[in-house]
Amino acid sequence: MKFLYHETKHPQWENDDRLAIADADQIRAEYEEMVVQFGFISLFAPAFPLAPLFAWINNLSEIRGDAFKYIQTRKRPVGLLAQNIGMWNNILNFISFLSVLTNATILAFHSTYVNDLFHKYVGDSDKELLNARLVFILIFENFIFLIKITLGYFIPDIPKSVSNAFKREKYLERVDLEGDIIAADDFPEEEEIKDDSQVNKEALGEFKKAIEKLKSCTVVPGRWRDS
């Protein structure tokens, strides 16, 4: 007797319902792992210069591993609105500032090249060598802090294209909710929205077309009306 086996294919949502729940502790553990890795790499970079390379290779494999874990073995976490990564941002900033001091200290006291320079230009006196190392640490950390602050000032956290999109979205939301009339003066001129460094030409063209379309219309709550 021949038995026919018919495999029933369940929908994806039914299979996902049988998976384990991805709780907040697992997400926090992922953050902790990345922060610890960043700390070891940045705080002790001169001690093992190849550490960033091995961390990059590890992260490449971990990206795929986490993708498999959260798609195939866990229910998908519920997305929540957040302004940023919260306290983790402060922790990363603190580690980055502390790493400047630790790297300067490692270079001053344990770098063979730097020690040879000290012996060559300062001498073999322990007191003079200690003073030279402390001066090196002071100059090095202030120089790196200056570069860090300068780059942070000239490189915004939010690109200008994204910032303009946020402002436009908020304005249209206010128009829709409060019933304001769109005025041509509220839109930036062409030279104001040009920014070849951050806004590509295609997005700029679409933005211009949207502005021209909105200028030719009057917004009334609940509907559009051509002027």
C-alpha positions in Angstrom: 0.0 0.0 0.0 1.3 3.4 -1.0 0.8 6.2 1.4 0.9 9.7 0.1 2.4 12.3 2.4 1.0 15.8 1.9 3.0 18.5 3.6 0.9 21.4 4.8 2.6 24.7 4.4 1.9 27.1 7.2 1.8 30.8 6.7 4.8 32.8 7.9 2.9 34.6 10.6 1.9 31.2 12.1 5.4 30.0 12.2 6.6 33.2 13.7 4.1 32.9 16.5 5.8 29.7 17.7 9.2 31.5 18.1 10.7 32.7 21.4 10.1 36.3 22.4 13.0 38.7 22.0 12.9 40.7 25.2 14.5 44.0 26.1 17.4 42.2 27.9 18.6 40.7 24.7 18.7 44.0 23.0 20.5 45.6 25.9 23.1 42.7 25.8 23.7 43.5 22.1 24.5 47.1 23.0 26.7 46.1 25.9 28.7 43.8 23.6 29.3 46.6 21.1 30.2 49.1 23.7 32.7 46.7 25.4 34.3 46.0 22.0 34.6 49.7 21.2 36.1 50.3 24.6 38.9 47.6 24.2 39.7 48.9 20.7 39.8 52.6 21.5 41.3 52.4 25.0 44.2 50.1 24.1 44.7 50.6 20.4 48.6 51.1 20.6 49.0 47.9 22.5 47.4 45.8 19.7 47.1 47.7 16.5 45.4 44.8 14.7 42.5 44.8 17.1 40.3 47.0 14.8 40.8 44.6 11.9 39.8 41.5 13.9 36.8 43.5 15.4 35.7 44.4 11.8 35.9 40.7 10.8 34.0 39.7 13.9 31.3 42.2 13.2 30.8 41.1 9.6 30.0 37.6 10.8 28.0 38.8 13.8 25.7 40.9 11.6 24.7 37.8 9.7 24.4 35.8 12.9 22.2 38.3 14.6 20.1 38.5 11.4 19.5 34.8 11.5 18.8 34.8 15.2 16.2 37.6 15.1 14.5 36.4 11.9 14.5 32.6 12.3 14.7 31.9 16.0 13.1 34.9 17.7 9.9 36.9 17.3 10.6 40.2 15.7 11.1 42.9 18.4 8.4 45.6 18.6 9.8 48.8 17.3 9.6 51.8 19.6 10.2 55.5 18.8 13.4 56.9 20.2 15.2 60.2 19.7 18.6 58.5 19.8 20.4 55.5 21.5 20.0 57.1 24.9 22.6 56.6 27.6 24.8 54.5 25.3 25.7 57.7 23.4 27.0 59.3 26.6 29.0 56.1 27.4 30.6 56.1 24.0 31.5 59.7 24.2 33.1 59.2 27.6 35.1 56.2 26.4 36.3 58.2 23.3 37.6 61.0 25.5 39.1 58.6 28.0 40.8 56.7 25.2 42.8 59.8 24.2 44.4 59.8 27.7 45.1 56.1 27.8 46.6 56.0 24.3 48.8 59.0 25.1 50.0 57.3 28.3 50.8 54.0 26.5 52.7 55.8 23.8 54.7 57.9 26.3 55.7 55.1 28.7 55.7 52.0 26.5 56.5 53.0 22.9 60.0 52.1 21.9 60.1 54.7 19.2 59.0 57.5 21.6 61.3 56.4 24.3 64.3 56.5 21.9 63.4 60.0 21.0 63.2 61.0 24.7 66.7 59.5 25.3 68.1 61.2 22.3 66.8 64.7 22.9 66.4 64.7 26.7 69.0 62.4 28.1 69.0 59.5 30.5 68.0 61.3 33.7 64.9 59.7 35.2 63.5 63.1 36.3 64.0 64.6 32.9 62.4 61.6 31.1 59.4 61.7 33.4 58.9 65.4 32.7 59.2 64.8 29.0 56.7 62.0 29.1 54.2 64.2 31.0 54.7 67.1 28.5 54.2 64.6 25.7 50.9 63.4 27.2 49.7 66.9 27.7 50.5 68.0 24.2 49.2 64.8 22.6 45.8 64.8 24.3 45.2 68.5 23.7 46.0 68.1 20.0 43.7 65.1 19.6 40.9 66.8 21.6 41.3 69.8 19.3 40.9 67.6 16.2 37.9 65.8 17.7 36.1 69.1 18.6 36.9 70.6 15.2 35.5 67.6 13.3 32.5 67.5 15.6 31.8 71.1 14.8 32.1 70.9 11.0 30.4 67.5 10.6 26.8 67.8 11.8 25.0 64.9 13.6 22.1 65.2 11.1 22.8 65.9 7.4 21.4 69.1 6.0 19.2 67.1 3.5 17.6 65.2 6.4 17.2 68.3 8.5 15.5 70.1 5.5 13.2 67.1 5.1 12.2 67.2 8.8 11.5 70.9 8.7 9.3 70.5 5.6 7.5 67.6 7.1 6.8 69.6 10.3 5.6 72.6 8.3 3.2 70.5 6.2 1.9 68.8 9.3 1.2 72.2 10.9 -0.5 73.3 7.7 -2.7 70.2 7.7 -3.5 70.3 11.4 -3.9 74.0 12.0 -5.4 74.9 8.6 -2.7 77.5 7.7 -2.4 78.7 4.1 0.8 77.9 2.3 2.6 81.1 1.5 5.4 81.3 -1.1 7.6 83.2 1.4 7.7 80.1 3.6 9.6 78.1 1.0 13.4 78.5 0.6 14.7 80.0 -2.6 16.7 77.9 -5.1 20.1 79.1 -3.8 19.1 78.4 -0.2 18.4 74.7 -0.9 21.5 74.1 -3.0 24.1 72.1 -1.1 26.1 69.9 -3.5 28.0 68.4 -0.7 25.0 66.7 0.9 22.0 66.9 -1.4 22.3 64.9 -4.6 20.9 66.4 -7.8 18.1 64.0 -8.2 16.7 64.7 -4.7 17.2 68.4 -5.3 15.2 68.3 -8.5 12.3 66.4 -6.9 12.3 68.9 -4.0 12.1 71.8 -6.5 9.1 70.2 -8.2 7.4 69.6 -4.9 7.9 73.3 -4.0 6.5 74.5 -7.4 3.5 72.2 -7.0 2.8 73.5 -3.5 3.2 77.1 -4.5 0.5 76.7 -7.1 -2.0 75.3 -4.5 -3.8 76.5 -1.5 -4.1 74.1 1.4 -7.6 73.9 3.0 -8.2 71.5 5.9 -9.1 68.1 4.5 -8.5 68.8 0.8 -6.3 70.5 -1.8 -7.6 73.5 -3.9 -5.8 74.9 -7.0 -5.3 78.6 -6.7 
